């Protein structure tokens, strides 16, 4: 019996980082993209991670 291991290429266009700033969560990317910081409400960690993943999967043309 043989096991085949396939590496899937990283299709992410960007690799944003999620971090905590004060009492809120933000994501930032080296391309200059970032989560909104002007909102009066504090987004949850889950929402910020989802936004960062959506940004990361934007394939470059």
PDB file of N, CA, C, O and CB in Angstrom:
ATOM      1  N   UNK A   1       0.845  -1.167   0.000  1.00  0.00           N
ATOM      2  CA  UNK A   1       0.000   0.000   0.000  1.00  0.00           C
ATOM      3  C   UNK A   1       0.896   1.239   0.000  1.00  0.00           C
ATOM      4  O   UNK A   1       1.845   1.331   0.778  1.00  0.00           O
ATOM      5  CB  UNK A   1      -0.964  -0.007   1.219  1.00  0.00           C
ATOM      6  N   UNK A   2       0.588   2.166  -0.863  1.00  0.00           N
ATOM      7  CA  UNK A   2       1.408   3.361  -1.014  1.00  0.00           C
ATOM      8  C   UNK A   2       0.604   4.610  -0.621  1.00  0.00           C
ATOM      9  O   UNK A   2      -0.584   4.723  -0.922  1.00  0.00           O
ATOM     10  CB  UNK A   2       1.925   3.481  -2.470  1.00  0.00           C
ATOM     11  N   UNK A   3       1.266   5.517   0.042  1.00  0.00           N
ATOM     12  CA  UNK A   3       0.624   6.771   0.421  1.00  0.00           C
ATOM     13  C   UNK A   3       1.168   7.883  -0.453  1.00  0.00           C
ATOM     14  O   UNK A   3       2.380   8.057  -0.578  1.00  0.00           O
ATOM     15  CB  UNK A   3       0.850   7.089   1.922  1.00  0.00           C
ATOM     16  N   UNK A   4       0.268   8.625  -1.048  1.00  0.00           N
ATOM     17  CA  UNK A   4       0.664   9.735  -1.905  1.00  0.00           C
ATOM     18  C   UNK A   4       0.380  11.025  -1.164  1.00  0.00           C
ATOM     19  O   UNK A   4      -0.748  11.270  -0.737  1.00  0.00           O
ATOM     20  CB  UNK A   4      -0.080   9.697  -3.274  1.00  0.00           C
ATOM     21  N   UNK A   5       1.396  11.840  -1.013  1.00  0.00           N
ATOM     22  CA  UNK A   5       1.231  13.128  -0.350  1.00  0.00           C
ATOM     23  C   UNK A   5       1.323  14.219  -1.402  1.00  0.00           C
ATOM     24  O   UNK A   5       2.300  14.304  -2.145  1.00  0.00           O
ATOM     25  CB  UNK A   5       2.299  13.336   0.770  1.00  0.00           C
ATOM     26  N   UNK A   6       0.299  15.044  -1.453  1.00  0.00           N
ATOM     27  CA  UNK A   6       0.281  16.137  -2.416  1.00  0.00           C
ATOM     28  C   UNK A   6       0.340  17.459  -1.684  1.00  0.00           C
ATOM     29  O   UNK A   6      -0.434  17.707  -0.759  1.00  0.00           O
ATOM     30  CB  UNK A   6      -0.969  16.067  -3.308  1.00  0.00           C
ATOM     31  N   UNK A   7       1.244  18.290  -2.097  1.00  0.00           N
ATOM     32  CA  UNK A   7       1.314  19.643  -1.531  1.00  0.00           C
ATOM     33  C   UNK A   7       0.444  20.545  -2.370  1.00  0.00           C
ATOM     34  O   UNK A   7       0.594  20.619  -3.590  1.00  0.00           O
ATOM     35  CB  UNK A   7       2.784  20.177  -1.478  1.00  0.00           C
ATOM     36  N   UNK A   8      -0.457  21.223  -1.714  1.00  0.00           N
ATOM     37  CA  UNK A   8      -1.289  22.178  -2.431  1.00  0.00           C
ATOM     38  C   UNK A   8      -0.594  23.532  -2.399  1.00  0.00           C
ATOM     39  O   UNK A   8      -0.113  23.955  -1.348  1.00  0.00           O
ATOM     40  CB  UNK A   8      -2.722  22.264  -1.812  1.00  0.00           C
ATOM     41  N   UNK A   9      -0.538  24.205  -3.521  1.00  0.00           N
ATOM     42  CA  UNK A   9       0.131  25.508  -3.529  1.00  0.00           C
ATOM     43  C   UNK A   9      -0.649  26.523  -2.699  1.00  0.00           C
ATOM     44  O   UNK A   9      -1.873  26.447  -2.594  1.00  0.00           O
ATOM     45  CB  UNK A   9       0.298  26.019  -4.972  1.00  0.00           C
ATOM     46  N   UNK A  10       0.064  27.460  -2.121  1.00  0.00           N
ATOM     47  CA  UNK A  10      -0.555  28.516  -1.343  1.00  0.00           C
ATOM     48  C   UNK A  10      -1.150  29.525  -2.317  1.00  0.00           C
ATOM     49  O   UNK A  10      -0.412  30.257  -2.976  1.00  0.00           O
ATOM     50  CB  UNK A  10       0.472  29.192  -0.376  1.00  0.00           C
ATOM     51  N   UNK A  11      -2.457  29.570  -2.415  1.00  0.00           N
ATOM     52  CA  UNK A  11      -3.125  30.445  -3.368  1.00  0.00           C
ATOM     53  C   UNK A  11      -3.438  31.822  -2.793  1.00  0.00           C
ATOM     54  O   UNK A  11      -4.010  32.672  -3.477  1.00  0.00           O
ATOM     55  CB  UNK A  11      -4.394  29.800  -3.843  1.00  0.00           C
ATOM     56  N   UNK A  12      -3.067  32.035  -1.560  1.00  0.00           N
ATOM     57  CA  UNK A  12      -3.370  33.314  -0.937  1.00  0.00           C
ATOM     58  C   UNK A  12      -2.552  34.423  -1.584  1.00  0.00           C
ATOM     59  O   UNK A  12      -1.348  34.278  -1.800  1.00  0.00           O
ATOM     60  CB  UNK A  12      -3.101  33.257   0.572  1.00  0.00           C
ATOM     61  N   UNK A  13      -3.207  35.512  -1.884  1.00  0.00           N
ATOM     62  CA  UNK A  13      -2.542  36.667  -2.470  1.00  0.00           C
ATOM     63  C   UNK A  13      -1.818  37.450  -1.385  1.00  0.00           C
ATOM     64  O   UNK A  13      -0.744  38.002  -1.624  1.00  0.00           O
ATOM     65  CB  UNK A  13      -3.554  37.568  -3.206  1.00  0.00           C
ATOM     66  N   UNK A  14      -2.394  37.499  -0.211  1.00  0.00           N
ATOM     67  CA  UNK A  14      -1.837  38.243   0.912  1.00  0.00           C
ATOM     68  C   UNK A  14      -1.847  37.367   2.158  1.00  0.00           C
ATOM     69  O   UNK A  14      -2.554  36.361   2.222  1.00  0.00           O
ATOM     70  CB  UNK A  14      -2.627  39.550   1.157  1.00  0.00           C
ATOM     71  N   UNK A  15      -1.062  37.760   3.131  1.00  0.00           N
ATOM     72  CA  UNK A  15      -1.010  37.037   4.392  1.00  0.00           C
ATOM     73  C   UNK A  15      -1.200  38.028   5.536  1.00  0.00           C
ATOM     74  O   UNK A  15      -0.226  38.455   6.156  1.00  0.00           O
ATOM     75  CB  UNK A  15       0.334  36.264   4.540  1.00  0.00           C
ATOM     76  N   UNK A  16      -2.449  38.395   5.819  1.00  0.00           N
ATOM     77  CA  UNK A  16      -2.690  39.364   6.893  1.00  0.00           C
ATOM     78  C   UNK A  16      -2.466  38.742   8.271  1.00  0.00           C
ATOM     79  O   UNK A  16      -2.547  37.526   8.442  1.00  0.00           O
ATOM     80  CB  UNK A  16      -4.115  39.916   6.798  1.00  0.00           C
ATOM     81  N   UNK A  17      -2.185  39.596   9.236  1.00  0.00           N
ATOM     82  CA  UNK A  17      -2.022  39.150  10.612  1.00  0.00           C
ATOM     83  C   UNK A  17      -3.133  39.743  11.457  1.00  0.00           C
ATOM     84  O   UNK A  17      -3.550  40.882  11.248  1.00  0.00           O
ATOM     85  CB  UNK A  17      -0.633  39.547  11.169  1.00  0.00           C
ATOM     86  N   UNK A  18      -3.603  38.966  12.405  1.00  0.00           N
ATOM     87  CA  UNK A  18      -4.653  39.399  13.330  1.00  0.00           C
ATOM     88  C   UNK A  18      -3.993  39.641  14.680  1.00  0.00           C
ATOM     89  O   UNK A  18      -3.223  38.815  15.169  1.00  0.00           O
ATOM     90  CB  UNK A  18      -5.816  38.333  13.441  1.00  0.00           C
ATOM     91  N   UNK A  19      -4.306  40.780  15.267  1.00  0.00           N
ATOM     92  CA  UNK A  19      -3.743  41.074  16.580  1.00  0.00           C
ATOM     93  C   UNK A  19      -4.718  41.914  17.378  1.00  0.00           C
ATOM     94  O   UNK A  19      -5.663  42.494  16.845  1.00  0.00           O
ATOM     95  CB  UNK A  19      -2.389  41.794  16.451  1.00  0.00           C
ATOM     96  N   UNK A  20      -4.457  41.958  18.666  1.00  0.00           N
ATOM     97  CA  UNK A  20      -5.303  42.724  19.573  1.00  0.00           C
ATOM     98  C   UNK A  20      -4.657  44.088  19.804  1.00  0.00           C
ATOM     99  O   UNK A  20      -3.471  44.184  20.120  1.00  0.00           O
ATOM    100  CB  UNK A  20      -5.515  41.966  20.924  1.00  0.00           C
ATOM    101  N   UNK A  21      -5.457  45.136  19.640  1.00  0.00           N
ATOM    102  CA  UNK A  21      -5.003  46.499  19.886  1.00  0.00           C
ATOM    103  C   UNK A  21      -5.933  47.084  20.941  1.00  0.00           C
ATOM    104  O   UNK A  21      -7.098  47.370  20.666  1.00  0.00           O
ATOM    105  CB  UNK A  21      -4.995  47.369  18.563  1.00  0.00           C
ATOM    106  N   UNK A  22      -5.418  47.256  22.124  1.00  0.00           N
ATOM    107  CA  UNK A  22      -6.265  47.739  23.217  1.00  0.00           C
ATOM    108  C   UNK A  22      -7.345  46.724  23.522  1.00  0.00           C
ATOM    109  O   UNK A  22      -7.058  45.581  23.878  1.00  0.00           O
ATOM    110  CB  UNK A  22      -6.894  49.101  22.868  1.00  0.00           C
ATOM    111  N   UNK A  23      -8.584  47.146  23.382  1.00  0.00           N
ATOM    112  CA  UNK A  23      -9.716  46.266  23.688  1.00  0.00           C
ATOM    113  C   UNK A  23     -10.381  45.712  22.433  1.00  0.00           C
ATOM    114  O   UNK A  23     -11.457  45.122  22.528  1.00  0.00           O
ATOM    115  CB  UNK A  23     -10.740  47.013  24.515  1.00  0.00           C
ATOM    116  N   UNK A  24      -9.783  45.881  21.276  1.00  0.00           N
ATOM    117  CA  UNK A  24     -10.408  45.425  20.040  1.00  0.00           C
ATOM    118  C   UNK A  24      -9.423  44.594  19.212  1.00  0.00           C
ATOM    119  O   UNK A  24      -8.214  44.631  19.441  1.00  0.00           O
ATOM    120  CB  UNK A  24     -10.918  46.625  19.222  1.00  0.00           C
ATOM    121  N   UNK A  25      -9.962  43.849  18.250  1.00  0.00           N
ATOM    122  CA  UNK A  25      -9.162  43.026  17.356  1.00  0.00           C
ATOM    123  C   UNK A  25      -9.072  43.707  16.004  1.00  0.00           C
ATOM    124  O   UNK A  25     -10.044  44.310  15.548  1.00  0.00           O
ATOM    125  CB  UNK A  25      -9.760  41.607  17.219  1.00  0.00           C
ATOM    126  N   UNK A  26      -7.913  43.620  15.354  1.00  0.00           N
ATOM    127  CA  UNK A  26      -7.711  44.188  14.026  1.00  0.00           C
ATOM    128  C   UNK A  26      -6.903  43.222  13.175  1.00  0.00           C
ATOM    129  O   UNK A  26      -6.211  42.350  13.702  1.00  0.00           O
ATOM    130  CB  UNK A  26      -7.004  45.557  14.113  1.00  0.00           C
ATOM    131  N   UNK A  27      -6.990  43.375  11.864  1.00  0.00           N
ATOM    132  CA  UNK A  27      -6.100  42.644  10.973  1.00  0.00           C
ATOM    133  C   UNK A  27      -5.378  43.663  10.116  1.00  0.00           C
ATOM    134  O   UNK A  27      -5.921  44.715   9.780  1.00  0.00           O
ATOM    135  CB  UNK A  27      -6.880  41.609  10.095  1.00  0.00           C
ATOM    136  N   UNK A  28      -4.134  43.331   9.764  1.00  0.00           N
ATOM    137  CA  UNK A  28      -3.305  44.183   8.927  1.00  0.00           C
ATOM    138  C   UNK A  28      -2.564  43.328   7.916  1.00  0.00           C
ATOM    139  O   UNK A  28      -2.233  42.171   8.179  1.00  0.00           O
ATOM    140  CB  UNK A  28      -2.315  45.002   9.780  1.00  0.00           C
ATOM    141  N   UNK A  29      -2.313  43.913   6.763  1.00  0.00           N
ATOM    142  CA  UNK A  29      -1.592  43.206   5.718  1.00  0.00           C
ATOM    143  C   UNK A  29      -0.443  44.087   5.242  1.00  0.00           C
ATOM    144  O   UNK A  29      -0.536  45.314   5.296  1.00  0.00           O
ATOM    145  CB  UNK A  29      -2.537  42.827   4.538  1.00  0.00           C
ATOM    146  N   UNK A  30       0.635  43.471   4.777  1.00  0.00           N
ATOM    147  CA  UNK A  30       1.783  44.222   4.281  1.00  0.00           C
ATOM    148  C   UNK A  30       1.446  45.046   3.038  1.00  0.00           C
ATOM    149  O   UNK A  30       2.165  45.990   2.713  1.00  0.00           O
ATOM    150  CB  UNK A  30       2.924  43.274   3.972  1.00  0.00           C
ATOM    151  N   UNK A  31       0.374  44.706   2.348  1.00  0.00           N
ATOM    152  CA  UNK A  31      -0.008  45.452   1.148  1.00  0.00           C
ATOM    153  C   UNK A  31      -0.646  46.790   1.500  1.00  0.00           C
ATOM    154  O   UNK A  31      -0.874  47.620   0.620  1.00  0.00           O
ATOM    155  CB  UNK A  31      -0.971  44.628   0.297  1.00  0.00           C
ATOM    156  N   UNK A  32      -0.933  47.003   2.774  1.00  0.00           N
ATOM    157  CA  UNK A  32      -1.576  48.246   3.197  1.00  0.00           C
ATOM    158  C   UNK A  32      -3.025  48.052   3.594  1.00  0.00           C
ATOM    159  O   UNK A  32      -3.642  48.959   4.152  1.00  0.00           O
ATOM    160  CB  UNK A  32      -1.492  49.266   2.101  1.00  0.00           C
ATOM    161  N   UNK A  33      -3.574  46.888   3.315  1.00  0.00           N
ATOM    162  CA  UNK A  33      -4.947  46.602   3.701  1.00  0.00           C
ATOM    163  C   UNK A  33      -5.059  46.407   5.202  1.00  0.00           C
ATOM    164  O   UNK A  33      -4.139  45.902   5.846  1.00  0.00           O
ATOM    165  CB  UNK A  33      -5.460  45.369   2.970  1.00  0.00           C
ATOM    166  N   UNK A  34      -6.194  46.811   5.750  1.00  0.00           N
ATOM    167  CA  UNK A  34      -6.407  46.648   7.188  1.00  0.00           C
ATOM    168  C   UNK A  34      -7.890  46.698   7.489  1.00  0.00           C
ATOM    169  O   UNK A  34      -8.689  47.175   6.683  1.00  0.00           O
ATOM    170  CB  UNK A  34      -5.656  47.733   7.991  1.00  0.00           C
ATOM    171  N   UNK A  35      -8.247  46.195   8.669  1.00  0.00           N
ATOM    172  CA  UNK A  35      -9.641  46.241   9.087  1.00  0.00           C
ATOM    173  C   UNK A  35     -10.023  47.671   9.450  1.00  0.00           C
ATOM    174  O   UNK A  35      -9.159  48.499   9.738  1.00  0.00           O
ATOM    175  CB  UNK A  35      -9.887  45.292  10.279  1.00  0.00           C
ATOM    176  N   UNK A  36     -11.298  47.949   9.435  1.00  0.00           N
ATOM    177  CA  UNK A  36     -11.807  49.273   9.751  1.00  0.00           C
ATOM    178  C   UNK A  36     -11.537  49.592  11.216  1.00  0.00           C
ATOM    179  O   UNK A  36     -11.834  48.788  12.099  1.00  0.00           O
ATOM    180  CB  UNK A  36     -13.314  49.369   9.441  1.00  0.00           C
ATOM    181  N   UNK A  37     -10.980  50.759  11.464  1.00  0.00           N
ATOM    182  CA  UNK A  37     -10.687  51.155  12.841  1.00  0.00           C
ATOM    183  C   UNK A  37     -11.542  52.326  13.290  1.00  0.00           C
ATOM    184  O   UNK A  37     -11.373  52.827  14.402  1.00  0.00           O
ATOM    185  CB  UNK A  37      -9.222  51.509  12.982  1.00  0.00           C
ATOM    186  N   UNK A  38     -12.467  52.773  12.431  1.00  0.00           N
ATOM    187  CA  UNK A  38     -13.290  53.920  12.783  1.00  0.00           C
ATOM    188  C   UNK A  38     -14.637  53.522  13.374  1.00  0.00           C
ATOM    189  O   UNK A  38     -15.399  54.380  13.821  1.00  0.00           O
ATOM    190  CB  UNK A  38     -13.507  54.779  11.571  1.00  0.00           C
ATOM    191  N   UNK A  39     -14.928  52.237  13.379  1.00  0.00           N
ATOM    192  CA  UNK A  39     -16.212  51.768  13.902  1.00  0.00           C
ATOM    193  C   UNK A  39     -16.280  51.997  15.411  1.00  0.00           C
ATOM    194  O   UNK A  39     -15.277  51.877  16.116  1.00  0.00           O
ATOM    195  CB  UNK A  39     -16.422  50.269  13.572  1.00  0.00           C
ATOM    196  N   UNK A  40     -17.471  52.327  15.892  1.00  0.00           N
ATOM    197  CA  UNK A  40     -17.635  52.556  17.325  1.00  0.00           C
ATOM    198  C   UNK A  40     -17.810  51.253  18.084  1.00  0.00           C
ATOM    199  O   UNK A  40     -17.572  51.200  19.291  1.00  0.00           O
ATOM    200  CB  UNK A  40     -18.823  53.463  17.582  1.00  0.00           C
ATOM    201  N   UNK A  41     -18.223  50.205  17.389  1.00  0.00           N
ATOM    202  CA  UNK A  41     -18.379  48.908  18.064  1.00  0.00           C
ATOM    203  C   UNK A  41     -17.084  48.119  17.968  1.00  0.00           C
ATOM    204  O   UNK A  41     -16.267  48.363  17.080  1.00  0.00           O
ATOM    205  CB  UNK A  41     -19.550  48.097  17.448  1.00  0.00           C
ATOM    206  N   UNK A  42     -16.899  47.192  18.864  1.00  0.00           N
ATOM    207  CA  UNK A  42     -15.710  46.340  18.876  1.00  0.00           C
ATOM    208  C   UNK A  42     -16.031  45.019  18.179  1.00  0.00           C
ATOM    209  O   UNK A  42     -16.865  44.250  18.657  1.00  0.00           O
ATOM    210  CB  UNK A  42     -15.217  46.091  20.333  1.00  0.00           C
ATOM    211  N   UNK A  43     -15.369  44.753  17.050  1.00  0.00           N
ATOM    212  CA  UNK A  43     -15.641  43.481  16.369  1.00  0.00           C
ATOM    213  C   UNK A  43     -15.077  42.308  17.171  1.00  0.00           C
ATOM    214  O   UNK A  43     -14.080  42.440  17.881  1.00  0.00           O
ATOM    215  CB  UNK A  43     -15.040  43.490  14.944  1.00  0.00           C
ATOM    216  N   UNK A  44     -15.734  41.173  17.039  1.00  0.00           N
ATOM    217  CA  UNK A  44     -15.265  39.967  17.727  1.00  0.00           C
ATOM    218  C   UNK A  44     -14.034  39.419  17.004  1.00  0.00           C
ATOM    219  O   UNK A  44     -13.784  39.749  15.845  1.00  0.00           O
ATOM    220  CB  UNK A  44     -16.392  38.887  17.794  1.00  0.00           C
ATOM    221  N   UNK A  45     -13.277  38.582  17.700  1.00  0.00           N
ATOM    222  CA  UNK A  45     -12.105  37.953  17.113  1.00  0.00           C
ATOM    223  C   UNK A  45     -12.514  37.148  15.886  1.00  0.00           C
ATOM    224  O   UNK A  45     -11.824  37.171  14.867  1.00  0.00           O
ATOM    225  CB  UNK A  45     -11.391  37.054  18.143  1.00  0.00           C
ATOM    226  N   UNK A  46     -13.618  36.447  15.980  1.00  0.00           N
ATOM    227  CA  UNK A  46     -14.098  35.606  14.880  1.00  0.00           C
ATOM    228  C   UNK A  46     -14.364  36.443  13.630  1.00  0.00           C
ATOM    229  O   UNK A  46     -13.960  36.057  12.533  1.00  0.00           O
ATOM    230  CB  UNK A  46     -15.376  34.856  15.295  1.00  0.00           C
ATOM    231  N   UNK A  47     -15.030  37.569  13.779  1.00  0.00           N
ATOM    232  CA  UNK A  47     -15.331  38.436  12.640  1.00  0.00           C
ATOM    233  C   UNK A  47     -14.045  38.961  11.998  1.00  0.00           C
ATOM    234  O   UNK A  47     -13.939  39.002  10.773  1.00  0.00           O
ATOM    235  CB  UNK A  47     -16.221  39.611  13.082  1.00  0.00           C
ATOM    236  N   UNK A  48     -13.087  39.354  12.801  1.00  0.00           N
ATOM    237  CA  UNK A  48     -11.826  39.876  12.275  1.00  0.00           C
ATOM    238  C   UNK A  48     -11.064  38.788  11.525  1.00  0.00           C
ATOM    239  O   UNK A  48     -10.474  39.064  10.480  1.00  0.00           O
ATOM    240  CB  UNK A  48     -10.959  40.443  13.414  1.00  0.00           C
ATOM    241  N   UNK A  49     -11.063  37.570  12.030  1.00  0.00           N
ATOM    242  CA  UNK A  49     -10.387  36.465  11.348  1.00  0.00           C
ATOM    243  C   UNK A  49     -11.059  36.178  10.010  1.00  0.00           C
ATOM    244  O   UNK A  49     -10.372  35.947   9.015  1.00  0.00           O
ATOM    245  CB  UNK A  49     -10.386  35.199  12.230  1.00  0.00           C
ATOM    246  N   UNK A  50     -12.375  36.189   9.970  1.00  0.00           N
ATOM    247  CA  UNK A  50     -13.090  35.952   8.713  1.00  0.00           C
ATOM    248  C   UNK A  50     -12.757  37.044   7.698  1.00  0.00           C
ATOM    249  O   UNK A  50     -12.519  36.745   6.528  1.00  0.00           O
ATOM    250  CB  UNK A  50     -14.616  35.894   8.957  1.00  0.00           C
ATOM    251  N   UNK A  51     -12.737  38.302   8.129  1.00  0.00           N
ATOM    252  CA  UNK A  51     -12.383  39.398   7.228  1.00  0.00           C
ATOM    253  C   UNK A  51     -10.957  39.241   6.696  1.00  0.00           C
ATOM    254  O   UNK A  51     -10.701  39.490   5.518  1.00  0.00           O
ATOM    255  CB  UNK A  51     -12.533  40.744   7.945  1.00  0.00           C
ATOM    256  N   UNK A  52     -10.038  38.834   7.558  1.00  0.00           N
ATOM    257  CA  UNK A  52      -8.654  38.634   7.136  1.00  0.00           C
ATOM    258  C   UNK A  52      -8.549  37.491   6.134  1.00  0.00           C
ATOM    259  O   UNK A  52      -7.798  37.583   5.164  1.00  0.00           O
ATOM    260  CB  UNK A  52      -7.759  38.356   8.347  1.00  0.00           C
ATOM    261  N   UNK A  53      -9.291  36.425   6.362  1.00  0.00           N
ATOM    262  CA  UNK A  53      -9.278  35.299   5.420  1.00  0.00           C
ATOM    263  C   UNK A  53      -9.857  35.707   4.066  1.00  0.00           C
ATOM    264  O   UNK A  53      -9.347  35.294   3.024  1.00  0.00           O
ATOM    265  CB  UNK A  53     -10.071  34.112   5.995  1.00  0.00           C
ATOM    266  N   UNK A  54     -10.904  36.502   4.076  1.00  0.00           N
ATOM    267  CA  UNK A  54     -11.467  36.987   2.816  1.00  0.00           C
ATOM    268  C   UNK A  54     -10.451  37.833   2.065  1.00  0.00           C
ATOM    269  O   UNK A  54     -10.341  37.732   0.843  1.00  0.00           O
ATOM    270  CB  UNK A  54     -12.746  37.798   3.072  1.00  0.00           C
ATOM    271  N   UNK A  55      -9.720  38.653   2.773  1.00  0.00           N
ATOM    272  CA  UNK A  55      -8.674  39.456   2.137  1.00  0.00           C
ATOM    273  C   UNK A  55      -7.561  38.554   1.591  1.00  0.00           C
ATOM    274  O   UNK A  55      -7.044  38.791   0.499  1.00  0.00           O
ATOM    275  CB  UNK A  55      -8.091  40.479   3.142  1.00  0.00           C
ATOM    276  N   UNK A  56      -7.205  37.539   2.344  1.00  0.00           N
ATOM    277  CA  UNK A  56      -6.097  36.658   1.956  1.00  0.00           C
ATOM    278  C   UNK A  56      -6.410  35.843   0.713  1.00  0.00           C
ATOM    279  O   UNK A  56      -5.499  35.497  -0.040  1.00  0.00           O
ATOM    280  CB  UNK A  56      -5.753  35.725   3.094  1.00  0.00           C
ATOM    281  N   UNK A  57      -7.657  35.533   0.485  1.00  0.00           N
ATOM    282  CA  UNK A  57      -8.000  34.673  -0.642  1.00  0.00           C
ATOM    283  C   UNK A  57      -8.297  35.456  -1.908  1.00  0.00           C
ATOM    284  O   UNK A  57      -8.704  34.872  -2.912  1.00  0.00           O
ATOM    285  CB  UNK A  57      -9.184  33.819  -0.294  1.00  0.00           C
ATOM    286  N   UNK A  58      -8.104  36.752  -1.880  1.00  0.00           N
ATOM    287  CA  UNK A  58      -8.272  37.550  -3.097  1.00  0.00           C
ATOM    288  C   UNK A  58      -7.073  37.261  -3.996  1.00  0.00           C
ATOM    289  O   UNK A  58      -5.959  37.698  -3.709  1.00  0.00           O
ATOM    290  CB  UNK A  58      -8.394  39.097  -2.774  1.00  0.00           C
ATOM    291  N   UNK A  59      -7.300  36.534  -5.072  1.00  0.00           N
ATOM    292  CA  UNK A  59      -6.223  36.127  -5.960  1.00  0.00           C
ATOM    293  C   UNK A  59      -5.773  37.316  -6.798  1.00  0.00           C
ATOM    294  O   UNK A  59      -6.598  38.057  -7.333  1.00  0.00           O
ATOM    295  CB  UNK A  59      -6.669  34.961  -6.864  1.00  0.00           C
ATOM    296  N   UNK A  60      -4.482  37.489  -6.906  1.00  0.00           N
ATOM    297  CA  UNK A  60      -3.918  38.593  -7.688  1.00  0.00           C
ATOM    298  C   UNK A  60      -4.182  38.327  -9.171  1.00  0.00           C
ATOM    299  O   UNK A  60      -4.074  37.189  -9.627  1.00  0.00           O
ATOM    300  CB  UNK A  60      -2.379  38.758  -7.413  1.00  0.00           C
ATOM    301  N   UNK A  61      -4.523  39.363  -9.913  1.00  0.00           N
ATOM    302  CA  UNK A  61      -4.760  39.193 -11.358  1.00  0.00           C
ATOM    303  C   UNK A  61      -3.476  38.978 -12.114  1.00  0.00           C
ATOM    304  O   UNK A  61      -3.498  38.819 -13.335  1.00  0.00           O
ATOM    305  CB  UNK A  61      -5.482  40.397 -11.926  1.00  0.00           C
TER     306      UNK A  61
END
